[in-house]
Amino acid sequence: MVLFYKIFFYISAFVIFWAMIGYPISLKILNLIYKSRKIEKDYSHQPNVTVMVVAHNEEKVILEKIKNIIELDYPKEKIEFLISSDNSTDRTNQIVKEFIAENPDTNIRLYEVKKRMGKTNAQNEAQKTVTTEFLVMTDANSMLDRNAVKELMAAFTSEDIAYVTGRLSILNPEVSDVSYAETSYWNSDLTTREIEGRIQTITAGNGALYACRTKDYYDFDPIQCHDSAMPVYYALLGKRAIANHDAIAYEKAGEVIEDEFRRKVRMNRVLLAHILPDIRILNVFKYKWFSYFYFGHRTCRYLLWISHLIILITNVMLIQESWFYLLVFIGQVLFYLLALVKAITKINNKFVNLVYYYVITIIAQWVGVYNIMTGKTKPFWEKAESTR
């Protein structure tokens, strides 16, 4: 029985270590090996583009968003704007219609989704009305850099590149300990994606800004999100998903833990299915670096919830085996106590904040798993007000 505990203890320890430390370090080593490999760009590539914005009850930001996208630096005769309103019940539709009436030359149109089924469904429905060669998608609360679309299109330098994501730049990193922790995590993840994309393909994008060919668009199940589904879908087709971090979107991170926690729970609504979404990913001979990237960047992270529980339970069972297991147990207890102290006292210490943020992330995974097992997952969610 002791051997059984040890096997699961070390497997869980490896998953945690590899997800948070080992894989990022391995990528830095790979980056040295592939340092000469760069993302190619062709700024003469300026095809017809539709910029799609999905909105549900975004009356607070939709006018600012519209004004933002119509100022994009891209040939006016080659760009269209599509607002897909996911059954909005506030003034979102009215604001869009009024702007269109007052600005008839801006080439904006509104698509009204009759039944609210979430962002992905709103994209699926609206996409069927798109006639341009390329489709750029962005969130209502994400403001784009003037060159964002130009940069995305410049990165489509070959037919095997099916998806390009931009860089989300967080506007409020120092406003609260929550936004600081999220910014720290996100900046680290951006480095990971940039390296993955240069070597072969990324494992996930971000919903703030990304693009694909209209002909390559796929109607994903509404419970899924393009951030995690699209890069995997294209990789399994033998195509590439890359990151061009010169295409920039600006957005506020959640400033209160309640908003950030709900966001993370939403992100984990398909966690179990994404541990290994397709058995073909294991075929390293065919998919090469993508198999390695997905295991390190996705599979291990999606297993953190269960790995932390297993390592704690097996650690308790192994305490009497040696001083090593006792020290590891004490370390685990202190780790969780730090998060508890932060929750109770609201102490503002950068190290403690990161520990607290990490523990909240693990709890959000557990809630996501619970929702999946009890059938409580849904394809839509309420927006985080602190990000508006």
C-alpha positions in Angstrom: 0.0 0.0 0.0 2.9 2.3 0.7 4.2 1.8 -2.8 0.7 2.7 -4.1 0.7 6.0 -2.1 4.3 6.8 -3.3 3.4 6.3 -7.0 0.4 8.7 -6.8 2.3 11.1 -4.6 5.1 11.5 -7.2 2.8 11.5 -10.2 0.8 14.3 -8.7 4.0 16.2 -7.7 5.3 15.9 -11.2 2.0 17.2 -12.7 2.1 20.3 -10.4 5.8 20.9 -10.9 5.7 20.5 -14.7 2.6 22.7 -15.1 4.0 25.6 -13.1 7.8 25.3 -13.3 9.1 22.5 -15.5 7.3 23.3 -18.7 8.0 27.1 -18.7 11.7 26.3 -18.1 11.7 23.8 -20.9 10.3 26.3 -23.2 13.0 28.8 -22.4 15.5 26.2 -23.3 13.7 25.4 -26.5 13.6 29.1 -27.2 17.4 29.2 -27.2 17.5 26.3 -29.6 15.0 27.9 -32.0 16.0 31.6 -31.4 16.5 32.1 -35.1 12.9 31.2 -35.9 10.8 34.3 -36.1 7.1 34.9 -37.0 7.1 36.2 -40.6 4.9 39.1 -41.6 3.7 40.5 -44.9 2.2 43.9 -44.5 1.1 44.0 -48.1 -1.4 41.2 -47.2 -4.6 43.3 -46.7 -7.6 41.1 -47.6 -11.2 41.9 -47.0 -12.0 41.6 -43.3 -15.0 41.6 -41.0 -14.4 42.6 -37.5 -17.0 40.9 -35.3 -17.9 42.1 -31.8 -20.1 39.9 -29.6 -22.1 41.8 -27.0 -24.7 40.9 -24.4 -26.0 43.8 -22.4 -22.9 46.0 -23.0 -24.6 49.4 -23.0 -21.8 50.7 -20.8 -19.0 50.1 -23.3 -20.5 49.3 -26.8 -20.4 52.9 -28.1 -16.8 53.3 -27.0 -16.0 49.9 -28.7 -17.7 51.0 -32.0 -15.7 54.3 -32.0 -12.6 52.2 -31.3 -12.9 49.8 -34.2 -13.9 52.3 -36.8 -10.6 54.1 -36.2 -8.6 51.0 -37.0 -5.7 51.7 -39.5 -6.9 49.5 -42.3 -8.2 50.3 -45.8 -11.8 51.5 -45.3 -13.0 49.7 -48.5 -11.7 46.4 -47.2 -13.1 46.3 -43.7 -16.6 45.7 -42.3 -17.9 45.7 -38.8 -20.5 43.3 -37.4 -22.0 43.6 -33.9 -23.5 40.2 -32.9 -25.9 41.0 -30.0 -26.5 37.9 -27.9 -30.2 38.6 -27.1 -29.3 41.9 -25.3 -32.1 43.2 -23.1 -30.6 46.6 -22.2 -29.9 49.5 -24.6 -27.1 47.8 -26.5 -29.1 47.2 -29.7 -30.6 50.7 -29.6 -27.1 52.3 -29.2 -25.8 50.3 -32.2 -28.8 51.2 -34.3 -28.6 54.9 -33.5 -24.9 55.0 -34.3 -25.5 53.2 -37.7 -28.3 55.7 -38.5 -26.1 58.7 -37.6 -23.0 57.3 -39.4 -24.2 55.5 -42.6 -20.8 55.4 -44.1 -19.1 53.4 -41.4 -20.1 50.0 -42.8 -21.4 48.6 -39.5 -24.3 46.2 -39.2 -26.1 44.6 -36.3 -27.0 40.9 -36.0 -29.6 40.2 -33.3 -29.5 36.7 -31.8 -33.0 35.8 -30.8 -32.2 33.3 -28.1 -29.3 33.8 -25.7 -27.0 30.8 -25.9 -23.7 32.4 -25.2 -20.8 34.0 -27.1 -19.8 31.0 -29.2 -23.4 30.5 -30.5 -23.6 34.2 -31.3 -20.4 33.9 -33.3 -21.7 30.8 -35.1 -24.9 32.5 -36.1 -23.4 35.8 -37.2 -20.5 34.2 -39.0 -23.0 32.7 -41.5 -23.7 36.3 -42.7 -20.0 37.1 -43.3 -18.8 37.4 -46.9 -15.3 38.7 -46.4 -12.2 36.4 -46.7 -11.1 36.9 -43.1 -12.9 37.2 -39.8 -11.5 39.1 -36.8 -13.2 38.6 -33.5 -12.9 40.7 -30.4 -14.8 41.3 -27.1 -17.0 44.3 -26.4 -14.8 45.5 -23.5 -11.5 45.1 -25.3 -10.1 48.2 -27.0 -7.9 47.6 -30.0 -4.7 49.3 -31.0 -5.0 51.1 -34.3 -2.7 48.6 -36.0 -4.3 45.5 -34.6 -6.1 44.2 -37.7 -3.2 45.2 -39.9 -0.9 43.1 -37.7 -3.2 40.1 -37.6 -3.5 40.0 -41.4 0.3 40.5 -41.9 0.9 37.2 -40.0 -1.2 35.1 -42.4 1.8 34.5 -44.6 1.0 30.9 -45.7 -2.1 28.7 -46.1 -1.1 26.5 -43.2 -1.6 29.4 -40.8 -5.3 29.1 -39.9 -5.5 31.2 -36.7 -3.6 34.3 -35.4 -4.2 35.7 -31.9 -3.1 39.0 -30.6 -1.7 40.2 -27.3 -4.0 41.2 -24.5 -2.5 44.1 -22.5 -4.0 44.6 -19.1 -4.6 48.3 -18.3 -5.0 48.1 -14.5 -2.2 45.9 -13.1 -1.6 47.9 -10.0 -5.2 48.8 -9.1 -5.7 45.9 -6.7 -3.9 42.7 -5.6 -6.3 40.7 -7.8 -5.5 42.6 -11.0 -1.7 42.5 -10.1 -1.8 38.7 -9.7 -3.8 38.2 -12.9 -1.3 40.4 -14.8 1.7 38.5 -13.5 0.1 35.2 -14.6 -1.0 36.6 -17.9 2.4 38.1 -18.8 4.1 34.7 -18.1 1.5 32.9 -20.3 2.1 35.4 -23.1 5.8 34.4 -23.2 4.8 30.8 -23.4 2.4 31.3 -26.3 4.9 33.4 -28.2 7.5 30.7 -28.1 5.0 27.9 -28.9 3.8 29.8 -31.9 7.3 30.5 -33.3 8.3 26.8 -32.9 5.0 25.3 -34.3 1.6 26.2 -32.9 0.0 27.6 -29.8 -2.4 25.5 -27.6 -4.8 28.4 -26.8 -5.6 31.9 -27.8 -7.5 34.7 -26.1 -10.9 36.0 -26.7 -9.9 39.7 -26.8 -8.5 39.6 -30.3 -8.0 36.8 -32.9 -8.6 36.0 -36.5 -9.2 33.2 -38.9 -10.1 32.6 -42.5 -13.9 32.7 -43.0 -13.7 29.4 -44.9 -11.9 27.7 -42.0 -14.4 28.7 -39.4 -16.1 25.8 -37.6 -19.4 25.8 -35.7 -18.2 24.8 -32.3 -20.6 23.6 -29.6 -21.9 26.7 -27.7 -20.5 25.3 -24.4 -17.0 25.7 -25.9 -15.0 28.9 -26.4 -12.8 29.7 -29.3 -9.9 30.5 -27.0 -9.3 26.9 -26.2 -11.1 25.1 -29.1 -9.9 26.8 -32.2 -6.1 26.2 -31.9 -6.6 22.5 -31.1 -9.0 22.1 -33.9 -6.6 23.6 -36.4 -3.6 21.7 -35.0 -5.3 18.4 -35.5 -6.0 19.4 -39.2 -2.2 19.9 -39.6 -2.5 23.7 -39.6 -0.9 26.3 -37.4 -2.3 28.7 -34.8 0.2 31.4 -33.9 0.5 34.6 -31.8 1.4 38.0 -33.2 1.9 40.1 -30.1 2.2 43.2 -32.1 -1.5 43.0 -32.6 -2.7 44.5 -29.2 -6.0 44.6 -27.4 -6.4 46.5 -24.1 -8.6 45.4 -21.3 -9.1 45.7 -17.6 -8.5 42.7 -15.4 -11.0 41.9 -12.6 -10.3 44.1 -9.7 -12.2 42.1 -7.1 -11.7 38.5 -6.3 -15.4 37.7 -6.8 -15.2 38.8 -10.5 -12.0 36.9 -11.1 -13.2 33.8 -9.4 -16.4 33.7 -11.5 -14.3 34.2 -14.6 -12.1 31.3 -13.7 -15.1 29.0 -13.0 -16.5 29.9 -16.4 -13.2 29.1 -18.0 -13.3 25.6 -16.4 -16.8 24.8 -17.7 -15.2 22.2 -20.1 -12.1 21.4 -18.0 -12.6 17.6 -18.0 -13.0 17.4 -21.8 -10.0 19.5 -22.4 -7.6 17.4 -20.3 -7.2 15.4 -23.5 -9.8 16.6 -26.0 -8.7 14.2 -28.7 -6.6 11.0 -28.4 -4.8 12.0 -31.6 -2.8 14.6 -29.6 -0.8 11.7 -28.2 0.6 10.9 -31.6 3.9 12.8 -31.2 5.2 11.5 -34.5 2.5 13.2 -36.4 1.8 16.3 -34.3 5.4 16.8 -33.1 5.8 19.8 -30.8 2.1 20.3 -30.4 1.8 17.0 -28.4 4.5 18.3 -26.1 3.0 21.8 -25.8 -0.5 20.5 -25.1 0.6 18.1 -22.4 2.7 20.8 -20.6 0.6 23.9 -21.1 -2.9 22.4 -21.0 -3.2 18.8 -19.7 -1.0 19.3 -16.6 -2.8 22.6 -15.8 -6.2 21.0 -16.2 -5.1 18.3 -13.7 -4.0 20.7 -11.0 -7.3 20.4 -9.1 -7.0 16.6 -8.6 -3.2 16.6 -8.3 -3.3 18.9 -5.3 -5.9 16.7 -3.6 -4.0 13.5 -4.3 -0.7 14.8 -3.2 -2.2 16.1 0.1 -4.0 12.8 0.9 -1.0 10.6 -0.1 1.3 12.9 1.8 -0.7 12.3 5.0 -0.4 8.6 4.5 3.3 8.8 4.0 4.3 11.1 6.9 5.7 8.4 9.0 7.9 7.0 6.2 10.6 9.7 6.5 11.4 13.3 7.4 11.0 14.3 3.7 7.3 13.5 3.7 6.8 15.4 7.0 8.5 18.5 5.6 6.5 18.4 2.4 3.3 18.1 4.4 4.3 21.0 6.6 5.0 23.0 3.4 1.6 22.2 2.0 -0.2 23.2 5.2 1.8 26.5 5.4 0.9 27.2 1.7 -2.8 26.9 2.2 -2.6 28.8 5.5 -1.0 31.7 3.7 -4.0 31.8 1.4 -6.4 31.6 4.3 -4.5 34.4 6.1 -4.9 36.6 3.0 -8.6 35.8 2.7 -9.2 36.8 6.4 -6.8 39.7 6.9 -6.7 41.1 3.3 -2.9 41.6 3.8 -1.3 43.1 0.8 2.0 41.2 0.2 3.0 40.3 -3.4 4.1 36.8 -2.5 1.1 36.1 -0.4 -1.2 37.6 -3.1 0.2 35.2 -5.7 -0.3 32.2 -3.3 -3.8 33.3 -2.7 -4.5 33.8 -6.4 -3.1 30.3 -7.2 -5.3 28.7 -4.5 -8.3 30.5 -5.8 -7.5 29.2 -9.3 -7.5 25.6 -7.9 -10.7 26.1 -6.1 -12.3 27.5 -9.3 -11.2 24.3 -11.1 -13.0 22.3 -8.4 -16.1 24.4 -8.8 -15.9 23.9 -12.6 -15.6 20.2 -12.2 -18.6 20.2 -9.8 -20.7 22.1 -12.3 -19.8 19.7 -15.0 -20.7 16.6 -12.9 -24.0 18.1 -11.8 -25.0 19.5 -15.2 -24.8 23.1 -14.0 -22.5 24.4 -16.7 -23.9 26.9 -19.2 -22.6 28.5 -22.4 -23.2 32.0 -21.2 -22.3 34.1 -18.1 -22.7 37.4 -16.5 -20.0 39.9 -17.2 -17.6 41.1 -14.6 -18.5 44.7 -13.9 -15.0 45.6 -12.6 -13.6 44.9 -16.1 -15.9 47.5 -17.7 
